[in-house]
Amino acid sequence: MTQQDPPQDRFAGRQALVTGGGSGIGAALVRALVAAGADVVVADLDEAAAQRVAGAVTGPGTARAVQLDVTDAAAVQAAVDEVVERAGRIDLLFNNAGITFGGETEDLSLEHWDAIIDVNIRGVVHGVAAAYPHMVRQGATGGPGGHIVNTASMGGIMAAGLITSYVMTKHAVVGLSLALRTEAAAKGVGVTVLCPAAVETPILDKGHLGRFHGRDYYLKGQGVRRPLDADVLAAQALAAVAADRPMLVTPRPARVAWRVGRLAPSFANRAATRFVAKQRRLQARRATSGGPA
């Protein structure tokens, strides 16, 4: 088995729910799961996007769409409970929905902070609170309890200026995942956190990344030349789940940067500080020349 080739029998017939499944990493996870034989609920705030993804996937598994706001704890609980009522269990929960804001921290309003905390932290907490008790009960019967997969980021294990609020939330997701895993192991429940560098998704080009941000910032800041293909990441994620790995850091240059940062944190911090300064200089030159920001 390679990292891109998860065993089919690990996912055949499994009941999965993917938040943020209407685009990007979430849509890729849906495609990979259905191809591996899982029955997937595609949950997204944008119901039309979720329906498009569910309608386009092919494979031995199935997909159906639901509208879901992960900031609504009752709605998340209802979505998870509905999976259990239909199938008798929930095997896989992918807490994938997320947002980001970019720019200088002093430019963030409290509304920005509240929004990103609500989606990126509370959204994950709502998923865990809804699904984990079901999985614990499933594991108590002697069978597999289930597996929770939380999408974080390289920003969750390294410093990255100019996306401070995003980095804060992804560090929280990593901490939650690793801590929960130490409890969940004895209860038959697995937990994996995904920490990819820049991935080819719509987030790279959205205006809310701020005046410093966009494709070039994400790639250069995370030490990669090109964004990781979302379908490649999804295949790696399923392989990590099948192997019950605690964390997936990908691609290889990102793993190298992460390990250097762990061994030499002062060096990594200085490099990150220099990178922020460089981005500010580039932005100032663009502003002076009238070029695109």
C-alpha positions in Angstrom: 0.0 0.0 0.0 1.3 3.5 -0.9 0.3 6.7 0.8 -1.9 7.5 -2.2 -3.6 4.0 -2.2 -5.8 3.4 0.8 -7.1 -0.2 1.2 -10.6 -0.4 -0.2 -12.0 -2.7 2.5 -11.1 -0.2 5.1 -13.9 2.2 3.8 -16.4 -0.1 2.0 -19.8 0.4 3.5 -18.6 2.9 6.1 -20.9 5.8 7.1 -19.1 9.1 6.7 -20.0 12.8 7.1 -17.8 15.5 5.6 -18.3 19.2 6.5 -17.3 21.8 4.0 -17.8 19.1 1.4 -19.0 21.4 -1.3 -15.6 22.5 -2.6 -11.9 22.2 -2.2 -10.5 19.6 0.2 -13.9 18.6 1.4 -15.1 17.8 -2.2 -11.9 15.8 -2.8 -12.5 13.8 0.4 -16.0 13.0 -0.7 -14.7 11.7 -4.1 -12.0 9.6 -2.4 -14.5 8.1 0.1 -17.1 7.2 -2.5 -14.5 5.7 -4.7 -13.4 3.6 -1.7 -17.0 2.4 -1.1 -18.1 4.7 1.7 -21.6 6.1 2.0 -21.0 9.9 2.5 -23.1 12.8 3.7 -21.8 15.9 1.9 -22.5 18.8 4.3 -21.9 22.4 3.4 -23.3 25.8 4.2 -23.8 26.2 0.4 -26.4 23.4 -0.2 -26.2 23.8 -4.0 -22.4 23.2 -3.9 -22.9 20.1 -1.8 -25.5 18.9 -4.2 -23.2 19.4 -7.2 -20.5 17.4 -5.5 -22.8 14.6 -4.4 -24.3 14.4 -7.9 -20.9 14.2 -9.7 -19.2 11.5 -7.7 -18.9 8.0 -8.9 -17.9 4.7 -7.3 -19.2 1.8 -5.3 -20.1 4.2 -2.5 -22.9 6.8 -2.3 -23.2 10.5 -1.6 -26.1 12.7 -0.6 -26.1 16.4 0.2 -27.3 18.3 3.2 -27.1 22.0 4.1 -25.2 22.5 7.3 -23.9 25.5 9.3 -21.2 24.1 11.5 -21.5 27.1 13.8 -24.9 25.8 14.8 -24.3 23.1 17.4 -27.9 21.8 17.3 -27.8 21.5 13.5 -24.5 19.6 13.6 -25.9 17.3 16.3 -29.0 16.7 14.2 -26.9 15.9 11.1 -24.8 13.3 13.0 -27.9 11.8 14.7 -29.6 11.5 11.3 -26.7 9.5 9.9 -26.9 7.2 13.0 -30.7 6.8 12.6 -30.4 5.9 8.9 -27.4 3.6 9.1 -27.2 2.5 12.8 -23.8 4.1 13.2 -21.4 6.8 12.1 -17.9 5.5 11.2 -16.1 8.6 9.9 -16.4 12.3 10.7 -14.3 14.8 8.7 -14.4 18.2 10.4 -13.2 20.0 7.3 -15.2 23.3 7.1 -13.0 26.4 7.6 -12.5 30.0 6.7 -9.5 32.4 6.7 -8.7 36.1 7.0 -5.5 37.7 6.0 -3.7 41.0 6.6 -2.3 42.9 9.5 -3.7 41.8 12.8 -4.6 45.3 13.9 -6.9 45.5 10.9 -9.0 42.6 12.1 -12.3 43.5 13.8 -13.9 41.6 16.6 -16.4 40.4 14.0 -13.5 38.8 12.1 -12.2 37.1 15.2 -15.6 35.9 16.2 -16.3 34.5 12.7 -13.1 32.5 12.4 -13.4 31.2 16.0 -17.0 30.1 15.4 -16.2 28.2 12.2 -12.7 26.9 12.7 -12.7 26.1 16.4 -16.4 25.8 17.5 -17.3 24.1 14.2 -14.8 21.3 15.0 -15.9 21.2 18.6 -19.5 20.8 17.5 -18.6 17.9 15.3 -16.6 16.2 18.0 -19.4 16.8 20.6 -22.0 15.3 18.3 -20.1 12.3 16.9 -17.6 11.2 19.6 -20.2 9.9 22.1 -21.8 7.8 19.3 -18.3 6.4 18.4 -17.5 5.6 22.0 -20.7 3.6 22.4 -19.9 1.8 19.1 -16.5 1.0 20.4 -17.9 -0.3 23.7 -19.6 -3.2 21.8 -16.2 -4.6 20.8 -16.3 -3.4 17.2 -14.6 -0.4 15.6 -15.8 2.8 17.3 -15.1 5.2 14.4 -12.6 7.8 13.3 -12.6 11.6 13.5 -10.5 13.5 11.0 -9.9 17.2 11.6 -8.5 19.5 8.9 -5.9 21.8 10.3 -3.0 23.3 8.3 0.7 23.8 8.3 -0.4 27.0 10.0 -1.4 24.8 12.9 2.1 23.6 13.6 4.2 26.6 12.5 4.1 30.4 12.8 2.8 32.3 9.9 2.3 36.1 10.2 -0.4 38.0 8.3 -2.8 35.1 8.9 -2.7 35.3 12.7 -6.3 34.5 13.4 -6.2 31.5 11.0 -3.0 30.2 12.6 -4.5 30.5 16.1 -7.5 28.5 15.2 -5.5 25.8 13.4 -3.2 25.4 16.4 -6.3 24.9 18.5 -7.5 22.1 16.1 -4.1 20.4 16.3 -4.1 20.5 20.1 -7.7 19.3 20.3 -7.0 16.4 17.9 -3.8 15.2 19.6 -5.3 15.4 23.1 -8.5 13.7 22.1 -6.5 10.9 20.5 -4.9 10.0 23.8 -8.3 9.5 25.3 -10.0 8.0 22.3 -7.5 5.2 21.7 -8.7 3.1 24.7 -12.3 3.5 23.5 -11.8 2.2 20.0 -12.0 5.6 18.3 -9.2 7.0 16.1 -8.3 10.7 15.6 -6.2 12.1 12.8 -5.4 15.7 12.1 -4.5 16.9 8.6 -1.7 19.6 8.3 -1.2 20.2 4.6 0.8 23.1 3.1 -1.0 25.1 0.4 -3.6 23.1 -1.4 -5.2 23.9 -4.8 -8.6 25.1 -3.6 -10.7 28.3 -4.1 -9.2 29.7 -0.9 -6.0 30.6 -2.7 -7.7 33.2 -4.8 -10.5 34.6 -2.6 -10.4 38.3 -1.8 -10.8 37.8 2.0 -7.2 36.7 2.2 -6.3 40.3 2.4 -4.0 42.7 0.5 -0.8 40.7 1.3 -2.3 37.4 0.4 -3.1 35.1 -2.4 -1.5 32.2 -4.2 2.1 33.5 -4.1 2.0 34.2 -0.4 0.7 30.8 0.5 3.2 28.9 -1.7 6.3 30.9 -0.7 5.3 31.1 3.0 4.9 27.3 3.2 8.1 26.4 1.3 6.4 24.8 -1.7 6.6 25.7 -5.4 3.1 24.6 -6.3 -0.1 23.9 -4.3 -0.8 20.3 -3.5 -3.6 18.8 -5.5 -6.7 18.3 -3.4 -7.4 14.8 -4.6 -3.8 13.8 -3.8 -4.3 15.1 -0.3 -7.6 13.2 0.0 -5.9 10.0 -0.9 -3.1 10.6 1.6 -5.7 11.4 4.2 -7.6 8.2 3.7 -4.3 6.3 3.9 -3.5 8.0 7.1 -6.8 7.1 8.5 -6.4 3.5 7.4 -3.0 3.4 9.2 -4.5 5.2 12.2 -1.8 7.9 12.0 -2.1 10.8 14.5 -1.0 13.5 12.0 -0.5 14.0 8.3 2.0 16.7 7.4 2.3 17.0 3.6 4.0 17.4 1.1 7.6 16.5 1.8 9.0 20.1 1.7 6.4 21.0 4.4 7.5 18.1 6.5 11.1 19.1 6.2 10.2 22.7 7.2 8.2 21.5 10.2 11.0 19.3 11.5 13.5 22.1 11.1 11.1 24.3 13.1 10.9 21.7 15.9 14.7 21.3 16.1 15.5 25.0 15.7 12.5 27.1 16.8 14.5 30.3 17.0 15.8 29.9 13.4 12.2 29.1 12.2 10.9 32.2 14.0 13.5 34.5 12.5 12.8 33.0 9.0 9.1 33.6 9.4 9.7 37.2 10.7 11.9 37.9 7.7 9.2 36.5 5.3 6.6 38.9 6.8 8.9 41.8 6.4 9.6 40.8 2.7 5.8 40.7 2.1 5.4 44.2 3.5 8.1 45.5 1.3 6.6 43.9 -1.8 3.2 45.3 -0.9 4.7 48.8 -0.5 6.3 48.6 -3.9 3.1 47.4 -5.5 1.2 50.3 -3.9 3.8 52.8 -5.2 3.9 51.4 -8.7 0.1 51.0 -8.9 0.4 47.3 -9.6 -1.9 44.7 -8.4 -1.9 44.1 -4.6 
